[in-house]
Structures are given as C-alpha cells and as structure tokens.
Amino acid sequence: MITQKFAEYFAQEWIESWNTHDLRRILSHYADDFELSSPFIPKIADEASGTLKGKDKIGAYWSKALQINPTLHFELITTLFGVNSITLYYKSARGLSAEVFHINPEGLVQKAYAHYSFEL
C-alpha cells in the first residue's frame, strides 16, 4: 500500500529529476519492463498506439523529447495517492498535466498514463 510519505517523496524526486533533464535519474523510478501511454508518443516516437514498453524504448523516446524541449520544466501542484498508485498534477510551460503511476511491490513504476490539458 502506498503511504503519503512515499507518494510525496516520489513526487519531489520525480519532478526534480525531470527538471534536471537527467535521463538516468528519470528512468530510475521505473521497472525495466514498465509501460507508458501518452498522447505525445505517436508524434515523437512514431508509435500509433500511444503506448511504449520497456526502458530502452521509453528512454529513447524521452531522450528525443528532451532534445525537442530543452527548457522543459515542471511545477508540482499536488500529489494524490491510492492503494498502489500515485497521481501527480503539475504545470509545465504548455499547461496543466497529470500522470498516473501504478507502483509495483518494489516501489517502482510499472505502468504510467500521461494526461494533458493542451493540444499537442
């Protein structure tokens, strides 16, 4: 079960890792075989389903995304937590976003779903 303390730590570390653009640090929050669904995936990774699986594929996708957006910066608004999941609600330069993270027993993200309030 996710605790508030773990959720808040995860949120702070996740936001900081993205704001430093350190891909290794970003990927450290995820299981090796994690799955990501995002409306940006078809545009950036050329995957029509909007879903990628595995650190190698997602790492390549995020590397490209960071190159496209060199000033990417997130500001955490709030952290929500459930039994085995965390939702981060945050602001970026383009608008509001929310990401839902399903956490495995080792405390790593197994699945993630990105949601945006803006057109891509």
Sequence and secondary structure as in RCSB ss.txt:
>XXXX:A:sequence
MITQKFAEYFAQEWIESWNTHDLRRILSHYADDFELSSPFIPKIADEASGTLKGKDKIGAYWSKALQINPTLHFE
LITTLFGVNSITLYYKSARGLSAEVFHINPEGLVQKAYAHYSFEL
>XXXX:A:secstr
   HHHHHHHHHHHHHHHHHT HHHHHTTEEEEEEEE TTHHHHT  TTSEEESHHHHHHHHHHHHHH TT   E
EEEEEE SSEEEEEEEETTEEEEEEEEE TTSSEEEEEEEESS  
